[in-house]
C-alpha cells in the first residue's frame, strides 16, 4: 500500500516538475529550464527508488523478528506441557509472516507417534497464539536419544 502511494506521489511530482520546467522554458525561450526540469524528474525518481528499496527490504531479505516477539515466544514455549527446556529459538520475519525454528528438550513417554502428536500439538498451539507464524520447524531434543534413539 505504502509503495503504491509513494509511486503515485512521485508521478504527480514528476509531472508538476516537468510542467513547470516546460512552461518556464517556453516563457523565457531558454532550453536550460527544460534541462533542469529533466534533472529534477531524475532526482524525484531516484528518491522514489530509495524509498521503494526500504519498503520492500523485508520482502527480499529475511530479517530477525523483534526482540519482544522472540522473548514472548520463548516464554510461551517454556510454559508448555511436554517441553522440558528450549535449546534454541530462531524467529525470522519474512514480510508479515514469521519463520520459526525451535529446538526443545521434550518429555515424551511412549512411542514415536506420541512424539509426533506432542510436536503437532505444540506447533498448532504456537500458530494459534502467534497468528503471524507461517512456517514452524520443530526439532525435538529427547533425553533418551543417547541411549535409545527413535
Secondary structure, 3 states (H helix, E strand, C coil): CHHHHHHHHHHHHHHHHHHHHHHHHHHHCCCHHHHHHHHHHHHHHHHHHHHHHHHHHHHHCCEECCHHHHHHHHHHHHCCCCEEEEEEEEEEEECCEEEEEEEEEECCCCCHHHHHHHHHHHHHHHHHHCCCEEEEEEEEEEHHHHCCCC
